[in-house]
């Protein structure tokens, strides 16, 4: 059958897919955390300006 991964190639594909998922999920989490920290800093700066 054309397009079917057989043998040890299928496990390499599965490992690569899980690896990409883990790395990209980590990147999204880090980016979200960093954006939140930046927003909190801006919020704190605005709050200090009001006083």
C-alpha positions as CSV (number, residue, x, y, z in Angstrom):
1,X,0.0,0.0,0.0
2,X,1.3,3.4,-0.9
3,X,1.6,6.0,1.9
4,X,1.6,3.5,4.7
5,X,4.5,3.6,7.2
6,X,5.7,0.1,8.1
7,X,8.4,-1.4,10.3
8,X,10.4,0.7,12.6
9,X,9.7,3.8,10.6
10,X,6.2,4.0,12.1
11,X,7.7,4.2,15.6
12,X,10.2,6.9,14.5
13,X,7.2,8.8,13.2
14,X,5.3,8.4,16.5
15,X,8.3,9.4,18.6
16,X,8.8,12.5,16.4
17,X,5.2,13.4,16.6
18,X,5.1,13.2,20.4
19,X,8.4,15.1,20.5
20,X,7.1,17.9,18.4
21,X,3.9,18.0,20.5
22,X,5.9,18.3,23.7
23,X,8.2,21.0,22.4
24,X,5.5,23.1,20.8
25,X,3.2,22.8,23.8
26,X,6.2,24.0,25.9
27,X,6.8,26.9,23.6
28,X,3.1,28.0,23.7
29,X,3.1,27.7,27.5
30,X,6.3,29.8,27.8
31,X,5.0,32.4,25.4
32,X,1.7,32.7,27.3
33,X,3.5,32.9,30.6
34,X,5.9,35.6,29.3
35,X,3.0,37.6,27.9
36,X,1.2,37.4,31.2
37,X,4.3,38.7,33.1
38,X,4.7,41.6,30.7
39,X,1.1,42.5,31.0
40,X,1.4,42.4,34.8
41,X,4.4,44.7,34.7
42,X,2.5,47.2,32.5
43,X,-0.5,47.0,34.9
44,X,1.7,47.6,37.9
45,X,3.3,50.6,36.2
46,X,0.0,52.1,35.4
47,X,-1.2,51.6,38.9
48,X,1.9,53.3,40.3
49,X,1.2,56.3,38.0
50,X,-2.2,56.8,39.5
51,X,-1.0,57.2,43.1
